C-alpha cells in the first residue's frame, strides 16, 4: 500500500477548516503586531475624551477641540515638510550617484580600450 500523506486523508471540509484556522491565525498575528501603536493611540483618545468630559461644563470645550485639531494639523504640516525635504535630498543623492556611475562607466570603458591595445 502507498503511504497516505496527512492532507490526502482529510475531507474537503476538514481541509477548509484547517486553511481557515491558519488564515485566522495569520490575521491575528498581524493585528497583535500592531497592538503597541494602537494602544498608544487609544490612550491618547481616552485622555482627550476625559479632558473633554471634564471641561463640558465650561465653554472651553469648543476651544479645546479647535486646539487639538490645530495641533494635529500643525504636526501633519511639519511631517509633510520633513518628507518633502527628505525627498529633495534623495533626488539630489540619486542624481549624484547617477553621475558617479556614469563617470566610473567611462573610466572602465577607457581602461578596457587601453588594455585591448
PyMOL commands that set and color helices and strands:
alter all, ss='L'
color gray80, all
select helices_A, chain A and resi 6-8+12-33+35-54+60-116
alter helices_A, ss='H'
color red, helices_A
deselect
rebuild
show_as cartoon
